[in-house]
Amino acid sequence: MGKTRRIDKLYDLYSTPENKGHSLRKRKAPSIPPQSDAELNRIIDDVYSRNRILSYSFLMQALTGLRYSDCSQLMFSDFYHNGKMVDSFPVVQQKTFNARVTKMQENDKFKDWTEQQIYRRAASKSTVTIYVNESISELVEMSKIENPNSEYLFANKHPRSKGFPMDIRNAEYHLKKTERNLQLNYQLRTHSLRKCFAVKLVRNKVNLIKIRDLLGHDSIETTNAYLSTIGTELAQAVSELKYSL
């Protein structure tokens, strides 16, 4: 009996006639959220054992649904007004903002707009509201103890960081290490924490429209597709969500 060989080893699946001889990048395996609150706690604890501030930023992602690029840039001034904790504040999503700016600049409809007008429109459409609850408030206070003299909640203490937060490559490195340490059977990345937030909302039977707004999606269809990729349990939950317009 001959050796069985993988299809992707037998055939050139990742090149095109126009790009012959040059392989295209394979689609990345999707990041998966922690499977339970207990597992999330183990993940946070493992990261905490190496880097407390980074573990706080991951927990903040799970509490807000922000992407790491936005969560890592949070400042104490976002959370306080006249020395008191605010109830909510806006965040302009970097990824969404950049995509909108590029799209508008390439659209003839906006050819007479100034750069400032385009930026303001993109920022307005890319803004999500963060609602501060007790858990978030406690996390901010913990971060304040760690970084009392920093403007950033999650400033990296490494001397080379110059007071800025850890970049996403190093954050991903730590999660890969945690994935190995805990022997997780799925890919754990920074986006796993954003998905963790979405999973919690679905399991709490939050209305799909509210989930859309909290994640900063353009449409319910985007949110539906996003949730359905996380797992069969969520796909079923999404299909059962009902709302009236």
C-alpha positions as CSV (number, residue, x, y, z in Angstrom):
1,M,0.0,0.0,0.0
2,G,1.4,3.3,-1.1
3,K,2.1,6.3,1.2
4,T,-0.8,8.6,1.6
5,R,0.2,12.2,1.0
6,R,-1.5,15.4,1.9
7,I,-3.3,17.2,-0.9
8,D,-1.5,20.5,-0.2
9,K,1.8,18.6,-0.7
10,L,0.7,16.9,-3.9
11,Y,-0.6,19.9,-5.7
12,D,0.3,23.6,-6.0
13,L,-2.7,25.1,-4.3
14,Y,-1.3,28.5,-3.5
15,S,-0.2,30.0,-6.8
16,T,-1.9,31.4,-9.8
17,P,-1.1,31.5,-13.5
18,E,-0.1,35.2,-13.1
19,N,2.0,34.4,-10.1
20,K,3.5,31.1,-11.2
21,G,6.3,29.9,-9.1
22,H,5.5,32.2,-6.3
23,S,3.3,30.8,-3.5
24,L,0.6,32.9,-2.0
25,R,0.3,33.1,1.7
26,K,-1.9,30.4,3.2
27,R,-4.9,31.7,5.0
28,K,-4.1,32.0,8.7
29,A,-5.9,29.7,11.1
30,P,-8.5,31.7,13.0
31,S,-7.9,32.7,16.6
32,I,-10.3,31.0,19.0
33,P,-11.7,32.5,22.3
34,P,-11.2,30.8,25.7
35,Q,-13.7,28.0,26.1
36,S,-14.9,29.1,29.6
37,D,-14.4,31.7,32.3
38,A,-12.1,29.3,34.1
39,E,-9.9,28.9,31.0
40,L,-9.8,32.7,30.6
41,N,-8.6,33.0,34.2
42,R,-5.9,30.4,33.5
43,I,-4.7,32.3,30.5
44,I,-4.6,35.6,32.3
45,D,-2.8,34.0,35.3
46,D,-0.2,32.5,33.0
47,V,0.5,35.8,31.3
48,Y,0.5,37.5,34.7
49,S,3.3,35.3,35.9
50,R,5.5,36.8,33.2
51,N,4.1,40.3,32.6
52,R,1.4,41.8,34.9
53,I,0.7,44.8,32.7
54,L,0.2,42.7,29.6
55,S,-2.2,40.4,31.4
56,Y,-4.2,43.5,32.4
57,S,-4.5,44.6,28.8
58,F,-5.7,41.1,27.7
59,L,-8.3,41.2,30.5
60,M,-9.4,44.7,29.3
61,Q,-9.9,43.3,25.8
62,A,-12.2,40.6,27.2
63,L,-14.1,43.2,29.1
64,T,-14.5,45.8,26.3
65,G,-14.2,43.8,23.0
66,L,-11.5,46.2,21.7
67,R,-8.8,45.0,19.4
68,Y,-5.3,44.9,20.9
69,S,-4.2,47.8,18.8
70,D,-6.9,50.0,20.4
71,C,-6.9,48.5,23.9
72,S,-3.1,48.9,24.3
73,Q,-3.4,52.6,23.6
74,L,-5.9,53.4,26.3
75,M,-5.0,56.2,28.6
76,F,-5.9,57.1,32.2
77,S,-7.4,60.4,30.8
78,D,-10.0,58.3,29.0
79,F,-11.4,57.0,32.3
80,Y,-11.3,60.1,34.5
81,H,-13.0,63.5,34.4
82,N,-12.4,65.9,37.2
83,G,-10.8,63.1,39.2
84,K,-13.8,60.9,39.0
85,M,-14.3,57.7,36.9
86,V,-16.6,58.3,33.9
87,D,-19.5,56.0,32.9
88,S,-18.4,55.8,29.3
89,F,-16.1,57.2,26.7
90,P,-15.5,56.9,22.9
91,V,-12.7,55.1,21.1
92,V,-11.9,55.5,17.4
93,Q,-10.9,52.1,16.1
94,Q,-7.6,52.3,14.3
95,K,-8.2,49.4,11.9
96,T,-11.6,50.6,10.9
97,F,-10.5,54.2,10.6
98,N,-7.6,53.5,8.3
99,A,-9.7,51.3,6.1
100,R,-12.4,54.0,5.8
101,V,-9.9,56.7,5.0
102,T,-8.3,54.6,2.2
103,K,-11.7,53.8,0.8
104,M,-12.9,57.4,0.8
105,Q,-9.7,58.7,-0.7
106,E,-10.2,56.2,-3.6
107,N,-13.8,57.2,-4.1
108,D,-14.6,60.0,-6.6
109,K,-17.5,61.0,-4.4
110,F,-15.1,62.5,-1.9
111,K,-12.6,64.0,-4.3
112,D,-13.4,67.5,-3.3
113,W,-13.2,66.8,0.4
114,T,-10.2,68.1,2.4
115,E,-8.0,65.6,4.2
116,Q,-9.4,66.9,7.5
117,Q,-13.0,66.3,6.4
118,I,-12.2,62.8,5.4
119,Y,-10.5,62.1,8.7
120,R,-13.4,63.5,10.7
121,R,-16.0,61.4,8.7
122,A,-13.9,58.2,9.0
123,A,-13.4,58.8,12.8
124,S,-17.1,59.4,13.3
125,K,-18.0,56.2,11.5
126,S,-15.3,54.2,13.3
127,T,-16.1,55.2,16.9
128,V,-17.3,52.7,19.5
129,T,-18.4,53.5,23.1
130,I,-16.8,51.8,26.0
131,Y,-19.0,51.5,29.0
132,V,-17.2,51.4,32.3
133,N,-18.4,48.8,34.8
134,E,-17.1,47.7,38.2
135,S,-14.6,45.2,36.7
136,I,-13.2,47.7,34.3
137,S,-12.9,50.3,37.1
138,E,-11.0,47.9,39.3
139,L,-8.7,47.0,36.4
140,V,-7.9,50.7,35.8
141,E,-7.1,51.2,39.5
142,M,-4.8,48.1,39.4
143,S,-3.0,49.5,36.3
144,K,-2.6,52.8,38.1
145,I,-0.7,51.1,40.9
146,E,1.6,49.4,38.3
147,N,2.1,52.6,36.2
148,P,1.5,55.6,38.5
149,N,3.5,58.0,36.4
150,S,2.4,57.0,32.9
151,E,-0.3,58.4,30.7
152,Y,-0.9,54.9,29.3
153,L,-2.8,52.2,31.3
154,F,-0.6,49.5,29.8
155,A,2.8,51.1,29.4
156,N,5.6,48.6,28.9
157,K,8.1,48.7,31.7
158,H,11.0,47.6,29.5
159,P,13.6,50.4,29.2
160,R,13.5,50.3,25.4
161,S,9.8,50.9,25.3
162,K,10.2,54.5,26.3
163,G,6.9,54.4,28.2
164,F,4.8,53.1,25.3
165,P,2.6,50.0,25.4
166,M,3.9,46.6,24.2
167,D,3.6,46.1,20.4
168,I,1.3,43.4,19.1
169,R,4.1,41.1,17.9
170,N,5.4,40.8,21.5
171,A,1.9,40.4,22.8
172,E,1.3,37.6,20.3
173,Y,4.5,36.0,21.4
174,H,3.3,35.8,25.0
175,L,0.0,34.3,24.0
176,K,1.7,31.7,21.9
177,K,3.8,30.8,25.0
178,T,0.7,30.6,27.1
179,E,-0.9,28.4,24.4
180,R,2.0,26.0,24.8
181,N,2.1,26.2,28.6
182,L,-1.6,25.4,29.0
183,Q,-1.5,22.9,26.1
184,L,-4.5,24.5,24.5
185,N,-5.9,22.7,21.4
186,Y,-6.6,25.9,19.5
187,Q,-4.8,29.0,18.3
188,L,-4.6,31.7,21.1
189,R,-3.9,35.2,19.8
190,T,-4.8,38.8,20.8
191,H,-8.1,38.6,18.8
192,S,-9.1,35.6,20.9
193,L,-9.8,38.1,23.7
194,R,-12.1,40.3,21.5
195,K,-13.9,37.1,20.5
196,C,-14.2,36.2,24.2
197,F,-16.2,39.4,24.7
198,A,-18.5,38.5,21.8
199,V,-19.0,35.0,23.1
200,K,-20.0,36.3,26.6
201,L,-22.5,38.6,25.0
202,V,-24.1,35.9,23.0
203,R,-24.3,33.5,25.9
204,N,-25.9,36.3,27.9
205,K,-28.5,36.5,25.1
206,V,-27.6,40.1,24.3
207,N,-29.5,41.5,21.3
208,L,-27.6,41.2,18.0
209,I,-27.9,44.9,17.3
210,K,-26.3,45.7,20.6
211,I,-23.5,43.3,19.9
212,R,-22.9,44.9,16.5
213,D,-22.6,48.4,18.1
214,L,-20.4,47.2,20.9
215,L,-18.0,45.5,18.5
216,G,-18.1,48.5,16.1
217,H,-19.3,46.5,13.1
218,D,-20.9,48.2,10.1
219,S,-23.9,45.9,9.8
220,I,-25.7,43.0,11.5
221,E,-24.6,40.8,8.6
222,T,-21.0,41.4,9.5
223,T,-21.7,40.6,13.2
224,N,-23.6,37.5,12.3
225,A,-20.8,36.3,10.1
226,Y,-18.2,37.2,12.7
227,L,-20.0,35.2,15.5
228,S,-20.7,32.3,13.2
229,T,-17.0,31.7,12.6
230,I,-16.2,31.3,16.3
231,G,-17.9,28.0,16.7
232,T,-21.0,25.8,16.1
233,E,-22.4,26.7,19.5
234,L,-22.4,30.4,18.6
235,A,-23.7,29.8,15.1
236,Q,-26.7,28.1,16.7
237,A,-27.1,30.9,19.2
238,V,-27.0,33.6,16.5
239,S,-29.6,31.8,14.4
240,E,-31.9,31.8,17.4
241,L,-31.5,35.6,18.1
242,K,-34.6,37.6,17.2
243,Y,-35.1,41.3,17.1
244,S,-37.6,43.8,15.7
245,L,-36.8,46.8,13.5
